[in-house]
Amino acid sequence: MARYTGPVCRLCRREQTKLFLKGERCYTSKCPMSKQKAAPPGAHGFGRRKQGEYLLQLREKQKARRIYGILERQFRRYFERAAKAKGVTGQYLLQLLETRLDNVVYRMGMAGSRAEARQLVRHGHFTVNGRKVNIPSFQLRAGDVVAVVETSRKSPRIQQLAEGLTRRTSPQWLQVEHEALRATVLRLPVREEIDVPVQEHLIIELYSK
C-alpha cells in the first residue's frame, strides 16, 4: 500500500504545529518545531498568503491525514463512511481513525510513533482476538483484544517498548495490561478523549462542498 516516505519534519513545519511523527525526537530540542520560528518549507517560507476559508479547511484536512499517516484516497473513504453513519460526522470520522489497528498499537504504548506502529503491524508482531493481523488499517471494535505475538516478545525493540509501558498514559477507552502486553478496546472514544489538534468540522465542510 502506498505511503508517504519523505521527510516528516517538513510536514510539521508546513502545518506549523507538532504532529509527533518521529516519536521521542519530537519531545527533544532536536525537533525543528521546538525553535522559536520554524519556517514553513519552501523558498518563501513565511511569505504572505491569504488565509481564506478554503485554505483553513484544507490545512485541517492535511493535518489529520498526516497525523494518522493516511493518503488522500483512503482518507476520503473514511469521510464517506462517516457521512453515512448516524450521529456527528466529524466525531465518527475521528473514531474510525482512532480505532485503526496501527493507531491502537501506538496508543497502547507499543510503538514510538504511528509510523513505527504501522511497520510493526505489517511485520506481523500483533494479534487481534488471538489471530495474527498484518493490516495497519484493520478496524477494531469494542471488545477486541490486541496483543503482541508470543515469538515477537524476544525482539529487542519490543522489549524496549515494553519496559516503557508503565510510563505511558493510555486513553480511557483502552484497557492496557502491561505485564501481558495486551490491550482491550472497551468502547469507541468520545471527542474529549481524542487529543489530536484538529478541527474536524472544517474537514467536513471541505468535503461537503
Helices and strands as residue ranges (DSSP letters): H 9-15, G 23-27, G 32-34, H 53-68, H 72-84, H 89-98, H 101-107, H 114-122, E 126-128, E 131-132, E 145-148, G 150-154, H 156-163, G 165-167, E 174-177, E 182-185, G 191-193, H 200-207
